Amino acid sequence: MKTLALSKGDLLFENGDFKLDEGEKEVAQCIGISLGTNLRVLSQEERIREINSIEIKDVNRVRTIVFSVTLTDGTVLNEEVVLGGVR
């Protein structure tokens, strides 16, 4: 696939036309955009002071997201969210 090339969210131009990315660059860009959009939820939660870790596992069509955050009061939360499948 091909996609418009971006740098820090801005479209890139090459020889007066939009620059296109494909192959590994295109895949990396798509993943980066998806992660930035979906994981931004953690950074928008005002009670979170620090995101300590995030791990994403895919096993048998079930995605599990394990995360650790430190709240503004110093409490550390270690949680697991299961998406899809039966738990």
PDB file with SEQRES, HELIX, SHEET and CRYST1 records, atoms N, CA, C and O in Angstrom:
SEQRES   1 A   87  MET LYS THR LEU ALA LEU SER LYS GLY ASP LEU LEU PHE          
SEQRES   2 A   87  GLU ASN GLY ASP PHE LYS LEU ASP GLU GLY GLU LYS GLU          
SEQRES   3 A   87  VAL ALA GLN CYS ILE GLY ILE SER LEU GLY THR ASN LEU          
SEQRES   4 A   87  ARG VAL LEU SER GLN GLU GLU ARG ILE ARG GLU ILE ASN          
SEQRES   5 A   87  SER ILE GLU ILE LYS ASP VAL ASN ARG VAL ARG THR ILE          
SEQRES   6 A   87  VAL PHE SER VAL THR LEU THR ASP GLY THR VAL LEU ASN          
SEQRES   7 A   87  GLU GLU VAL VAL LEU GLY GLY VAL ARG                          
HELIX    1 AA1 GLU A   24  GLN A   44  1                                  21    
SHEET    1 AA1 2 LYS A   2  LEU A   4  0                                        
SHEET    2 AA1 2 LEU A  20  GLU A  22 -1                                        
SHEET    1 AA2 2 LEU A   6  SER A   7  0                                        
SHEET    2 AA2 2 ASP A  10  LEU A  11 -1                                        
SHEET    1 AA3 2 PHE A  13  GLU A  14  0                                        
SHEET    2 AA3 2 ASP A  17  PHE A  18 -1                                        
SHEET    1 AA4 3 ILE A  48  VAL A  59  0                                        
SHEET    2 AA4 3 VAL A  62  LEU A  71 -1                                        
SHEET    3 AA4 3 VAL A  76  LEU A  83 -1                                        
CRYST1    1.000    1.000    1.000  90.00  90.00  90.00 P 1           1          
ATOM      1  N   MET A   1       0.829  -1.179   0.000  1.00  0.00           N  
ATOM      2  CA  MET A   1       0.000   0.000   0.000  1.00  0.00           C  
ATOM      3  C   MET A   1       0.879   1.250   0.000  1.00  0.00           C  
ATOM      4  O   MET A   1       2.054   1.205   0.366  1.00  0.00           O  
ATOM      5  N   LYS A   2       0.298   2.332  -0.407  1.00  0.00           N  
ATOM      6  CA  LYS A   2       0.963   3.635  -0.364  1.00  0.00           C  
ATOM      7  C   LYS A   2       0.113   4.580   0.460  1.00  0.00           C  
ATOM      8  O   LYS A   2      -1.112   4.462   0.511  1.00  0.00           O  
ATOM      9  N   THR A   3       0.782   5.516   1.099  1.00  0.00           N  
ATOM     10  CA  THR A   3       0.084   6.515   1.894  1.00  0.00           C  
ATOM     11  C   THR A   3       0.834   7.827   1.810  1.00  0.00           C  
ATOM     12  O   THR A   3       2.022   7.848   1.486  1.00  0.00           O  
ATOM     13  N   LEU A   4       0.159   8.910   2.095  1.00  0.00           N  
ATOM     14  CA  LEU A   4       0.823  10.203   2.121  1.00  0.00           C  
ATOM     15  C   LEU A   4       1.854  10.219   3.244  1.00  0.00           C  
ATOM     16  O   LEU A   4       1.557   9.811   4.367  1.00  0.00           O  
ATOM     17  N   ALA A   5       3.056  10.685   2.946  1.00  0.00           N  
ATOM     18  CA  ALA A   5       4.134  10.737   3.937  1.00  0.00           C  
ATOM     19  C   ALA A   5       3.888  11.887   4.899  1.00  0.00           C  
ATOM     20  O   ALA A   5       3.486  12.983   4.506  1.00  0.00           O  
ATOM     21  N   LEU A   6       4.141  11.607   6.172  1.00  0.00           N  
ATOM     22  CA  LEU A   6       3.972  12.609   7.216  1.00  0.00           C  
ATOM     23  C   LEU A   6       5.258  12.752   8.017  1.00  0.00           C  
ATOM     24  O   LEU A   6       6.033  11.806   8.155  1.00  0.00           O  
ATOM     25  N   SER A   7       5.466  13.950   8.541  1.00  0.00           N  
ATOM     26  CA  SER A   7       6.553  14.196   9.486  1.00  0.00           C  
ATOM     27  C   SER A   7       5.976  15.046  10.604  1.00  0.00           C  
ATOM     28  O   SER A   7       5.627  16.207  10.392  1.00  0.00           O  
ATOM     29  N   LYS A   8       5.876  14.472  11.788  1.00  0.00           N  
ATOM     30  CA  LYS A   8       5.286  15.157  12.949  1.00  0.00           C  
ATOM     31  C   LYS A   8       3.885  15.671  12.637  1.00  0.00           C  
ATOM     32  O   LYS A   8       3.498  16.755  13.074  1.00  0.00           O  
ATOM     33  N   GLY A   9       3.126  14.875  11.870  1.00  0.00           N  
ATOM     34  CA  GLY A   9       1.751  15.228  11.547  1.00  0.00           C  
ATOM     35  C   GLY A   9       1.576  16.111  10.330  1.00  0.00           C  
ATOM     36  O   GLY A   9       0.447  16.359   9.909  1.00  0.00           O  
ATOM     37  N   ASP A  10       2.678  16.598   9.749  1.00  0.00           N  
ATOM     38  CA  ASP A  10       2.600  17.465   8.576  1.00  0.00           C  
ATOM     39  C   ASP A  10       2.850  16.670   7.300  1.00  0.00           C  
ATOM     40  O   ASP A  10       3.690  15.771   7.269  1.00  0.00           O  
ATOM     41  N   LEU A  11       2.106  17.013   6.245  1.00  0.00           N  
ATOM     42  CA  LEU A  11       2.328  16.380   4.940  1.00  0.00           C  
ATOM     43  C   LEU A  11       3.681  16.785   4.384  1.00  0.00           C  
ATOM     44  O   LEU A  11       4.115  17.926   4.546  1.00  0.00           O  
ATOM     45  N   LEU A  12       4.343  15.845   3.730  1.00  0.00           N  
ATOM     46  CA  LEU A  12       5.640  16.125   3.120  1.00  0.00           C  
ATOM     47  C   LEU A  12       5.480  16.286   1.614  1.00  0.00           C  
ATOM     48  O   LEU A  12       4.666  15.612   0.982  1.00  0.00           O  
ATOM     49  N   PHE A  13       6.275  17.196   1.052  1.00  0.00           N  
ATOM     50  CA  PHE A  13       6.271  17.433  -0.384  1.00  0.00           C  
ATOM     51  C   PHE A  13       7.628  17.064  -0.961  1.00  0.00           C  
ATOM     52  O   PHE A  13       8.658  17.183  -0.298  1.00  0.00           O  
ATOM     53  N   GLU A  14       7.606  16.609  -2.225  1.00  0.00           N  
ATOM     54  CA  GLU A  14       8.834  16.255  -2.927  1.00  0.00           C  
ATOM     55  C   GLU A  14       8.645  16.644  -4.393  1.00  0.00           C  
ATOM     56  O   GLU A  14       7.717  16.171  -5.048  1.00  0.00           O  
ATOM     57  N   ASN A  15       9.508  17.490  -4.896  1.00  0.00           N  
ATOM     58  CA  ASN A  15       9.410  17.964  -6.276  1.00  0.00           C  
ATOM     59  C   ASN A  15       8.045  18.581  -6.574  1.00  0.00           C  
ATOM     60  O   ASN A  15       7.478  18.363  -7.645  1.00  0.00           O  
ATOM     61  N   GLY A  16       7.520  19.359  -5.614  1.00  0.00           N  
ATOM     62  CA  GLY A  16       6.264  20.069  -5.822  1.00  0.00           C  
ATOM     63  C   GLY A  16       5.019  19.217  -5.711  1.00  0.00           C  
ATOM     64  O   GLY A  16       3.927  19.693  -6.019  1.00  0.00           O  
ATOM     65  N   ASP A  17       5.148  17.966  -5.279  1.00  0.00           N  
ATOM     66  CA  ASP A  17       3.986  17.086  -5.153  1.00  0.00           C  
ATOM     67  C   ASP A  17       4.027  16.404  -3.787  1.00  0.00           C  
ATOM     68  O   ASP A  17       5.057  16.408  -3.113  1.00  0.00           O  
ATOM     69  N   PHE A  18       2.912  15.825  -3.391  1.00  0.00           N  
ATOM     70  CA  PHE A  18       2.888  15.099  -2.130  1.00  0.00           C  
ATOM     71  C   PHE A  18       3.850  13.921  -2.197  1.00  0.00           C  
ATOM     72  O   PHE A  18       3.915  13.216  -3.204  1.00  0.00           O  
ATOM     73  N   LYS A  19       4.589  13.718  -1.125  1.00  0.00           N  
ATOM     74  CA  LYS A  19       5.486  12.573  -1.038  1.00  0.00           C  
ATOM     75  C   LYS A  19       4.685  11.378  -0.535  1.00  0.00           C  
ATOM     76  O   LYS A  19       3.824  11.524   0.333  1.00  0.00           O  
ATOM     77  N   LEU A  20       4.964  10.205  -1.075  1.00  0.00           N  
ATOM     78  CA  LEU A  20       4.274   8.985  -0.675  1.00  0.00           C  
ATOM     79  C   LEU A  20       5.241   8.052   0.036  1.00  0.00           C  
ATOM     80  O   LEU A  20       6.425   7.995  -0.295  1.00  0.00           O  
ATOM     81  N   ASP A  21       4.722   7.320   1.019  1.00  0.00           N  
ATOM     82  CA  ASP A  21       5.482   6.272   1.682  1.00  0.00           C  
ATOM     83  C   ASP A  21       4.843   4.942   1.337  1.00  0.00           C  
ATOM     84  O   ASP A  21       3.634   4.857   1.121  1.00  0.00           O  
ATOM     85  N   GLU A  22       5.665   3.905   1.288  1.00  0.00           N  
ATOM     86  CA  GLU A  22       5.155   2.559   1.070  1.00  0.00           C  
ATOM     87  C   GLU A  22       6.059   1.569   1.790  1.00  0.00           C  
ATOM     88  O   GLU A  22       7.101   1.947   2.326  1.00  0.00           O  
ATOM     89  N   GLY A  23       5.664   0.322   1.802  1.00  0.00           N  
ATOM     90  CA  GLY A  23       6.473  -0.706   2.446  1.00  0.00           C  
ATOM     91  C   GLY A  23       6.534  -0.506   3.952  1.00  0.00           C  
ATOM     92  O   GLY A  23       5.539  -0.164   4.589  1.00  0.00           O  
ATOM     93  N   GLU A  24       7.721  -0.726   4.509  1.00  0.00           N  
ATOM     94  CA  GLU A  24       7.906  -0.639   5.961  1.00  0.00           C  
ATOM     95  C   GLU A  24       7.588   0.751   6.509  1.00  0.00           C  
ATOM     96  O   GLU A  24       7.037   0.877   7.602  1.00  0.00           O  
ATOM     97  N   LYS A  25       7.934   1.795   5.751  1.00  0.00           N  
ATOM     98  CA  LYS A  25       7.648   3.157   6.211  1.00  0.00           C  
ATOM     99  C   LYS A  25       6.149   3.388   6.329  1.00  0.00           C  
ATOM    100  O   LYS A  25       5.690   4.030   7.274  1.00  0.00           O  
ATOM    101  N   GLU A  26       5.388   2.872   5.381  1.00  0.00           N  
ATOM    102  CA  GLU A  26       3.933   3.034   5.403  1.00  0.00           C  
ATOM    103  C   GLU A  26       3.341   2.296   6.592  1.00  0.00           C  
ATOM    104  O   GLU A  26       2.474   2.831   7.284  1.00  0.00           O  
ATOM    105  N   VAL A  27       3.800   1.068   6.838  1.00  0.00           N  
ATOM    106  CA  VAL A  27       3.295   0.284   7.962  1.00  0.00           C  
ATOM    107  C   VAL A  27       3.633   0.975   9.281  1.00  0.00           C  
ATOM    108  O   VAL A  27       2.777   1.099  10.157  1.00  0.00           O  
ATOM    109  N   ALA A  28       4.884   1.424   9.421  1.00  0.00           N  
ATOM    110  CA  ALA A  28       5.306   2.108  10.652  1.00  0.00           C  
ATOM    111  C   ALA A  28       4.477   3.363  10.897  1.00  0.00           C  
ATOM    112  O   ALA A  28       4.093   3.644  12.032  1.00  0.00           O  
ATOM    113  N   GLN A  29       4.203   4.113   9.844  1.00  0.00           N  
ATOM    114  CA  GLN A  29       3.406   5.334   9.979  1.00  0.00           C  
ATOM    115  C   GLN A  29       1.987   4.997  10.429  1.00  0.00           C  
ATOM    116  O   GLN A  29       1.453   5.668  11.312  1.00  0.00           O  
ATOM    117  N   CYS A  30       1.370   3.979   9.848  1.00  0.00           N  
ATOM    118  CA  CYS A  30       0.010   3.586  10.237  1.00  0.00           C  
ATOM    119  C   CYS A  30      -0.035   3.140  11.690  1.00  0.00           C  
ATOM    120  O   CYS A  30      -0.950   3.509  12.426  1.00  0.00           O  
ATOM    121  N   ILE A  31       0.943   2.352  12.103  1.00  0.00           N  
ATOM    122  CA  ILE A  31       0.993   1.896  13.490  1.00  0.00           C  
ATOM    123  C   ILE A  31       1.179   3.085  14.423  1.00  0.00           C  
ATOM    124  O   ILE A  31       0.504   3.186  15.447  1.00  0.00           O  
ATOM    125  N   GLY A  32       2.084   3.975  14.076  1.00  0.00           N  
ATOM    126  CA  GLY A  32       2.342   5.149  14.904  1.00  0.00           C  
ATOM    127  C   GLY A  32       1.112   6.017  15.085  1.00  0.00           C  
ATOM    128  O   GLY A  32       0.836   6.492  16.187  1.00  0.00           O  
ATOM    129  N   ILE A  33       0.371   6.225  14.004  1.00  0.00           N  
ATOM    130  CA  ILE A  33      -0.848   7.037  14.084  1.00  0.00           C  
ATOM    131  C   ILE A  33      -1.879   6.356  14.971  1.00  0.00           C  
ATOM    132  O   ILE A  33      -2.501   7.008  15.810  1.00  0.00           O  
ATOM    133  N   SER A  34      -2.067   5.055  14.797  1.00  0.00           N  
ATOM    134  CA  SER A  34      -3.040   4.320  15.604  1.00  0.00           C  
ATOM    135  C   SER A  34      -2.677   4.350  17.078  1.00  0.00           C  
ATOM    136  O   SER A  34      -3.534   4.593  17.927  1.00  0.00           O  
ATOM    137  N   LEU A  35      -1.415   4.104  17.385  1.00  0.00           N  
ATOM    138  CA  LEU A  35      -0.988   4.124  18.783  1.00  0.00           C  
ATOM    139  C   LEU A  35      -1.150   5.511  19.382  1.00  0.00           C  
ATOM    140  O   LEU A  35      -1.620   5.652  20.511  1.00  0.00           O  
ATOM    141  N   GLY A  36      -0.768   6.521  18.640  1.00  0.00           N  
ATOM    142  CA  GLY A  36      -0.894   7.883  19.150  1.00  0.00           C  
ATOM    143  C   GLY A  36      -2.327   8.267  19.420  1.00  0.00           C  
ATOM    144  O   GLY A  36      -2.618   8.973  20.385  1.00  0.00           O  
ATOM    145  N   THR A  37      -3.221   7.807  18.575  1.00  0.00           N  
ATOM    146  CA  THR A  37      -4.628   8.128  18.739  1.00  0.00           C  
ATOM    147  C   THR A  37      -5.242   7.375  19.916  1.00  0.00           C  
ATOM    148  O   THR A  37      -5.948   7.969  20.731  1.00  0.00           O  
ATOM    149  N   ASN A  38      -4.982   6.086  20.009  1.00  0.00           N  
ATOM    150  CA  ASN A  38      -5.628   5.268  21.027  1.00  0.00           C  
ATOM    151  C   ASN A  38      -4.970   5.371  22.396  1.00  0.00           C  
ATOM    152  O   ASN A  38      -5.668   5.400  23.410  1.00  0.00           O  
ATOM    153  N   LEU A  39      -3.654   5.427  22.446  1.00  0.00           N  
ATOM    154  CA  LEU A  39      -2.977   5.495  23.739  1.00  0.00           C  
ATOM    155  C   LEU A  39      -3.004   6.887  24.333  1.00  0.00           C  
ATOM    156  O   LEU A  39      -2.666   7.073  25.502  1.00  0.00           O  
ATOM    157  N   ARG A  40      -3.400   7.860  23.543  1.00  0.00           N  
ATOM    158  CA  ARG A  40      -3.497   9.232  24.041  1.00  0.00           C  
ATOM    159  C   ARG A  40      -4.494   9.318  25.198  1.00  0.00           C  
ATOM    160  O   ARG A  40      -4.420  10.223  26.029  1.00  0.00           O  
ATOM    161  N   VAL A  41      -5.415   8.374  25.238  1.00  0.00           N  
ATOM    162  CA  VAL A  41      -6.397   8.348  26.321  1.00  0.00           C  
ATOM    163  C   VAL A  41      -5.693   8.352  27.673  1.00  0.00           C  
ATOM    164  O   VAL A  41      -6.120   9.055  28.588  1.00  0.00           O  
ATOM    165  N   LEU A  42      -4.621   7.574  27.809  1.00  0.00           N  
ATOM    166  CA  LEU A  42      -3.884   7.536  29.076  1.00  0.00           C  
ATOM    167  C   LEU A  42      -3.289   8.897  29.415  1.00  0.00           C  
ATOM    168  O   LEU A  42      -3.329   9.331  30.566  1.00  0.00           O  
ATOM    169  N   SER A  43      -2.744   9.560  28.419  1.00  0.00           N  
ATOM    170  CA  SER A  43      -2.110  10.849  28.707  1.00  0.00           C  
ATOM    171  C   SER A  43      -3.130  11.962  28.944  1.00  0.00           C  
ATOM    172  O   SER A  43      -2.785  13.006  29.499  1.00  0.00           O  
ATOM    173  N   GLN A  44      -4.377  11.752  28.530  1.00  0.00           N  
ATOM    174  CA  GLN A  44      -5.406  12.761  28.739  1.00  0.00           C  
ATOM    175  C   GLN A  44      -6.099  12.615  30.088  1.00  0.00           C  
ATOM    176  O   GLN A  44      -6.808  13.524  30.520  1.00  0.00           O  
ATOM    177  N   GLU A  45      -5.904  11.496  30.750  1.00  0.00           N  
ATOM    178  CA  GLU A  45      -6.520  11.295  32.067  1.00  0.00           C  
ATOM    179  C   GLU A  45      -5.749  12.122  33.082  1.00  0.00           C  
ATOM    180  O   GLU A  45      -4.583  11.841  33.361  1.00  0.00           O  
ATOM    181  N   GLU A  46      -6.392  13.133  33.632  1.00  0.00           N  
ATOM    182  CA  GLU A  46      -5.709  14.104  34.499  1.00  0.00           C  
ATOM    183  C   GLU A  46      -5.208  13.507  35.810  1.00  0.00           C  
ATOM    184  O   GLU A  46      -4.354  14.102  36.467  1.00  0.00           O  
ATOM    185  N   ARG A  47      -5.722  12.346  36.200  1.00  0.00           N  
ATOM    186  CA  ARG A  47      -5.279  11.729  37.451  1.00  0.00           C  
ATOM    187  C   ARG A  47      -4.013  10.892  37.289  1.00  0.00           C  
ATOM    188  O   ARG A  47      -3.472  10.388  38.273  1.00  0.00           O  
ATOM    189  N   ILE A  48      -3.534  10.742  36.045  1.00  0.00           N  
ATOM    190  CA  ILE A  48      -2.304   9.978  35.787  1.00  0.00           C  
ATOM    191  C   ILE A  48      -1.122  10.929  35.737  1.00  0.00           C  
ATOM    192  O   ILE A  48      -1.106  11.872  34.947  1.00  0.00           O  
ATOM    193  N   ARG A  49      -0.129  10.677  36.587  1.00  0.00           N  
ATOM    194  CA  ARG A  49       1.099  11.462  36.586  1.00  0.00           C  
ATOM    195  C   ARG A  49       2.119  10.879  35.612  1.00  0.00           C  
ATOM    196  O   ARG A  49       2.829  11.625  34.938  1.00  0.00           O  
ATOM    197  N   GLU A  50       2.197   9.531  35.534  1.00  0.00           N  
ATOM    198  CA  GLU A  50       3.231   8.895  34.712  1.00  0.00           C  
ATOM    199  C   GLU A  50       2.727   7.564  34.182  1.00  0.00           C  
ATOM    200  O   GLU A  50       2.076   6.803  34.898  1.00  0.00           O  
ATOM    201  N   ILE A  51       3.035   7.289  32.913  1.00  0.00           N  
ATOM    202  CA  ILE A  51       2.763   5.977  32.322  1.00  0.00           C  
ATOM    203  C   ILE A  51       4.048   5.181  32.464  1.00  0.00           C  
ATOM    204  O   ILE A  51       5.056   5.500  31.833  1.00  0.00           O  
ATOM    205  N   ASN A  52       4.014   4.144  33.295  1.00  0.00           N  
ATOM    206  CA  ASN A  52       5.216   3.362  33.580  1.00  0.00           C  
ATOM    207  C   ASN A  52       5.519   2.339  32.493  1.00  0.00           C  
ATOM    208  O   ASN A  52       6.669   2.189  32.079  1.00  0.00           O  
ATOM    209  N   SER A  53       4.480   1.630  32.030  1.00  0.00           N  
ATOM    210  CA  SER A  53       4.706   0.626  30.988  1.00  0.00           C  
ATOM    211  C   SER A  53       3.391   0.269  30.315  1.00  0.00           C  
ATOM    212  O   SER A  53       2.312   0.393  30.895  1.00  0.00           O  
ATOM    213  N   ILE A  54       3.515  -0.174  29.082  1.00  0.00           N  
ATOM    214  CA  ILE A  54       2.368  -0.670  28.318  1.00  0.00           C  
ATOM    215  C   ILE A  54       2.864  -1.888  27.537  1.00  0.00           C  
ATOM    216  O   ILE A  54       3.902  -1.837  26.876  1.00  0.00           O  
ATOM    217  N   GLU A  55       2.111  -2.970  27.623  1.00  0.00           N  
ATOM    218  CA  GLU A  55       2.443  -4.179  26.860  1.00  0.00           C  
ATOM    219  C   GLU A  55       1.180  -4.646  26.163  1.00  0.00           C  
ATOM    220  O   GLU A  55       0.117  -4.715  26.779  1.00  0.00           O  
ATOM    221  N   ILE A  56       1.290  -4.967  24.884  1.00  0.00           N  
ATOM    222  CA  ILE A  56       0.149  -5.433  24.105  1.00  0.00           C  
ATOM    223  C   ILE A  56       0.454  -6.847  23.644  1.00  0.00           C  
ATOM    224  O   ILE A  56       1.486  -7.103  23.024  1.00  0.00           O  
ATOM    225  N   LYS A  57      -0.467  -7.770  23.956  1.00  0.00           N  
ATOM    226  CA  LYS A  57      -0.300  -9.172  23.587  1.00  0.00           C  
ATOM    227  C   LYS A  57      -1.475  -9.584  22.707  1.00  0.00           C  
ATOM    228  O   LYS A  57      -2.618  -9.216  22.977  1.00  0.00           O  
ATOM    229  N   ASP A  58      -1.190 -10.344  21.659  1.00  0.00           N  
ATOM    230  CA  ASP A  58      -2.229 -10.919  20.811  1.00  0.00           C  
ATOM    231  C   ASP A  58      -2.073 -12.431  20.829  1.00  0.00           C  
ATOM    232  O   ASP A  58      -1.085 -12.960  20.320  1.00  0.00           O  
ATOM    233  N   VAL A  59      -3.047 -13.136  21.417  1.00  0.00           N  
ATOM    234  CA  VAL A  59      -3.013 -14.586  21.479  1.00  0.00           C  
ATOM    235  C   VAL A  59      -4.396 -15.117  21.101  1.00  0.00           C  
ATOM    236  O   VAL A  59      -5.398 -14.760  21.721  1.00  0.00           O  
ATOM    237  N   ASN A  60      -4.439 -15.968  20.086  1.00  0.00           N  
ATOM    238  CA  ASN A  60      -5.698 -16.589  19.660  1.00  0.00           C  
ATOM    239  C   ASN A  60      -6.819 -15.573  19.449  1.00  0.00           C  
ATOM    240  O   ASN A  60      -7.935 -15.759  19.934  1.00  0.00           O  
ATOM    241  N   ARG A  61      -6.515 -14.515  18.733  1.00  0.00           N  
ATOM    242  CA  ARG A  61      -7.477 -13.474  18.370  1.00  0.00           C  
ATOM    243  C   ARG A  61      -7.998 -12.694  19.560  1.00  0.00           C  
ATOM    244  O   ARG A  61      -9.043 -12.049  19.471  1.00  0.00           O  
ATOM    245  N   VAL A  62      -7.281 -12.745  20.677  1.00  0.00           N  
ATOM    246  CA  VAL A  62      -7.640 -11.959  21.855  1.00  0.00           C  
ATOM    247  C   VAL A  62      -6.489 -11.011  22.138  1.00  0.00           C  
ATOM    248  O   VAL A  62      -5.353 -11.445  22.328  1.00  0.00           O  
ATOM    249  N   ARG A  63      -6.776  -9.734  22.166  1.00  0.00           N  
ATOM    250  CA  ARG A  63      -5.756  -8.722  22.453  1.00  0.00           C  
ATOM    251  C   ARG A  63      -5.850  -8.340  23.927  1.00  0.00           C  
ATOM    252  O   ARG A  63      -6.916  -7.994  24.435  1.00  0.00           O  
ATOM    253  N   THR A  64      -4.708  -8.415  24.590  1.00  0.00           N  
ATOM    254  CA  THR A  64      -4.631  -8.046  26.001  1.00  0.00           C  
ATOM    255  C   THR A  64      -3.669  -6.877  26.132  1.00  0.00           C  
ATOM    256  O   THR A  64      -2.550  -6.925  25.621  1.00  0.00           O  
ATOM    257  N   ILE A  65      -4.105  -5.839  26.811  1.00  0.00           N  
ATOM    258  CA  ILE A  65      -3.261  -4.674  27.056  1.00  0.00           C  
ATOM    259  C   ILE A  65      -2.992  -4.622  28.553  1.00  0.00           C  
ATOM    260  O   ILE A  65      -3.910  -4.507  29.365  1.00  0.00           O  
ATOM    261  N   VAL A  66      -1.706  -4.709  28.898  1.00  0.00           N  
ATOM    262  CA  VAL A  66      -1.289  -4.650  30.291  1.00  0.00           C  
ATOM    263  C   VAL A  66      -0.582  -3.318  30.479  1.00  0.00           C  
ATOM    264  O   VAL A  66       0.350  -2.997  29.741  1.00  0.00           O  
ATOM    265  N   PHE A  67      -1.024  -2.537  31.470  1.00  0.00           N  
ATOM    266  CA  PHE A  67      -0.377  -1.243  31.668  1.00  0.00           C  
ATOM    267  C   PHE A  67      -0.159  -0.957  33.139  1.00  0.00           C  
ATOM    268  O   PHE A  67      -0.858  -1.473  34.011  1.00  0.00           O  
ATOM    269  N   SER A  68       0.829  -0.121  33.386  1.00  0.00           N  
ATOM    270  CA  SER A  68       1.141   0.338  34.732  1.00  0.00           C  
ATOM    271  C   SER A  68       1.231   1.856  34.679  1.00  0.00           C  
ATOM    272  O   SER A  68       1.934   2.415  33.838  1.00  0.00           O  
ATOM    273  N   VAL A  69       0.521   2.516  35.575  1.00  0.00           N  
ATOM    274  CA  VAL A  69       0.547   3.980  35.649  1.00  0.00           C  
ATOM    275  C   VAL A  69       0.706   4.411  37.103  1.00  0.00           C  
ATOM    276  O   VAL A  69       0.322   3.698  38.031  1.00  0.00           O  
ATOM    277  N   THR A  70       1.277   5.586  37.271  1.00  0.00           N  
ATOM    278  CA  THR A  70       1.356   6.197  38.598  1.00  0.00           C  
ATOM    279  C   THR A  70       0.387   7.368  38.622  1.00  0.00           C  
ATOM    280  O   THR A  70       0.440   8.254  37.769  1.00  0.00           O  
ATOM    281  N   LEU A  71      -0.499   7.360  39.613  1.00  0.00           N  
ATOM    282  CA  LEU A  71      -1.483   8.426  39.744  1.00  0.00           C  
ATOM    283  C   LEU A  71      -0.861   9.644  40.409  1.00  0.00           C  
ATOM    284  O   LEU A  71       0.230   9.571  40.973  1.00  0.00           O  
ATOM    285  N   THR A  72      -1.563  10.752  40.335  1.00  0.00           N  
ATOM    286  CA  THR A  72      -1.038  11.993  40.907  1.00  0.00           C  
ATOM    287  C   THR A  72      -0.846  11.908  42.418  1.00  0.00           C  
ATOM    288  O   THR A  72      -0.055  12.661  42.986  1.00  0.00           O  
ATOM    289  N   ASP A  73      -1.570  10.989  43.075  1.00  0.00           N  
ATOM    290  CA  ASP A  73      -1.395  10.829  44.525  1.00  0.00           C  
ATOM    291  C   ASP A  73      -0.296   9.821  44.880  1.00  0.00           C  
ATOM    292  O   ASP A  73      -0.080   9.521  46.054  1.00  0.00           O  
ATOM    293  N   GLY A  74       0.400   9.298  43.851  1.00  0.00           N  
ATOM    294  CA  GLY A  74       1.501   8.362  44.079  1.00  0.00           C  
ATOM    295  C   GLY A  74       1.116   6.900  43.984  1.00  0.00           C  
ATOM    296  O   GLY A  74       1.994   6.037  43.973  1.00  0.00           O  
ATOM    297  N   THR A  75      -0.172   6.596  43.915  1.00  0.00           N  
ATOM    298  CA  THR A  75      -0.632   5.212  43.796  1.00  0.00           C  
ATOM    299  C   THR A  75      -0.227   4.653  42.443  1.00  0.00           C  
ATOM    300  O   THR A  75      -0.364   5.324  41.420  1.00  0.00           O  
ATOM    301  N   VAL A  76       0.276   3.413  42.439  1.00  0.00           N  
ATOM    302  CA  VAL A  76       0.631   2.734  41.192  1.00  0.00           C  
ATOM    303  C   VAL A  76      -0.472   1.740  40.859  1.00  0.00           C  
ATOM    304  O   VAL A  76      -0.813   0.882  41.674  1.00  0.00           O  
ATOM    305  N   LEU A  77      -1.030   1.859  39.653  1.00  0.00           N  
ATOM    306  CA  LEU A  77      -2.035   0.917  39.173  1.00  0.00           C  
ATOM    307  C   LEU A  77      -1.415   0.002  38.139  1.00  0.00           C  
ATOM    308  O   LEU A  77      -0.781   0.476  37.196  1.00  0.00           O  
ATOM    309  N   ASN A  78      -1.587  -1.303  38.300  1.00  0.00           N  
ATOM    310  CA  ASN A  78      -1.171  -2.298  37.328  1.00  0.00           C  
ATOM    311  C   ASN A  78      -2.439  -3.001  36.876  1.00  0.00           C  
ATOM    312  O   ASN A  78      -3.058  -3.727  37.654  1.00  0.00           O  
ATOM    313  N   GLU A  79      -2.827  -2.794  35.631  1.00  0.00           N  
ATOM    314  CA  GLU A  79      -4.106  -3.298  35.150  1.00  0.00           C  
ATOM    315  C   GLU A  79      -3.951  -4.070  33.844  1.00  0.00           C  
ATOM    316  O   GLU A  79      -2.956  -3.939  33.132  1.00  0.00           O  
ATOM    317  N   GLU A  80      -4.966  -4.877  33.556  1.00  0.00           N  
ATOM    318  CA  GLU A  80      -5.017  -5.655  32.326  1.00  0.00           C  
ATOM    319  C   GLU A  80      -6.391  -5.474  31.707  1.00  0.00           C  
ATOM    320  O   GLU A  80      -7.407  -5.619  32.387  1.00  0.00           O  
ATOM    321  N   VAL A  81      -6.426  -5.156  30.417  1.00  0.00           N  
ATOM    322  CA  VAL A  81      -7.688  -4.999  29.685  1.00  0.00           C  
ATOM    323  C   VAL A  81      -7.685  -6.011  28.557  1.00  0.00           C  
ATOM    324  O   VAL A  81      -6.740  -6.078  27.771  1.00  0.00           O  
ATOM    325  N   VAL A  82      -8.757  -6.806  28.481  1.00  0.00           N  
ATOM    326  CA  VAL A  82      -8.880  -7.824  27.444  1.00  0.00           C  
ATOM    327  C   VAL A  82      -9.894  -7.346  26.409  1.00  0.00           C  
ATOM    328  O   VAL A  82     -11.017  -6.976  26.752  1.00  0.00           O  
ATOM    329  N   LEU A  83      -9.487  -7.357  25.140  1.00  0.00           N  
ATOM    330  CA  LEU A  83     -10.353  -6.922  24.041  1.00  0.00           C  
ATOM    331  C   LEU A  83     -10.643  -8.110  23.133  1.00  0.00           C  
ATOM    332  O   LEU A  83      -9.714  -8.723  22.607  1.00  0.00           O  
ATOM    333  N   GLY A  84     -11.897  -8.438  22.944  1.00  0.00           N  
ATOM    334  CA  GLY A  84     -12.260  -9.533  22.074  1.00  0.00           C  
ATOM    335  C   GLY A  84     -12.160 -10.878  22.768  1.00  0.00           C  
ATOM    336  O   GLY A  84     -11.514 -11.005  23.808  1.00  0.00           O  
ATOM    337  N   GLY A  85     -12.806 -11.886  22.186  1.00  0.00           N  
ATOM    338  CA  GLY A  85     -12.739 -13.215  22.752  1.00  0.00           C  
ATOM    339  C   GLY A  85     -13.492 -13.343  24.060  1.00  0.00           C  
ATOM    340  O   GLY A  85     -14.212 -12.434  24.473  1.00  0.00           O  
ATOM    341  N   VAL A  86     -13.321 -14.456  24.691  1.00  0.00           N  
ATOM    342  CA  VAL A  86     -13.973 -14.726  25.967  1.00  0.00           C  
ATOM    343  C   VAL A  86     -12.888 -14.846  27.020  1.00  0.00           C  
ATOM    344  O   VAL A  86     -11.862 -15.490  26.800  1.00  0.00           O  
ATOM    345  N   ARG A  87     -13.117 -14.235  28.143  1.00  0.00           N  
ATOM    346  CA  ARG A  87     -12.112 -14.256  29.203  1.00  0.00           C  
ATOM    347  C   ARG A  87     -12.535 -15.221  30.290  1.00  0.00           C  
ATOM    348  O   ARG A  87     -11.822 -15.387  31.280  1.00  0.00           O  
TER     349      ARG A  87                                                      
END                                                                             
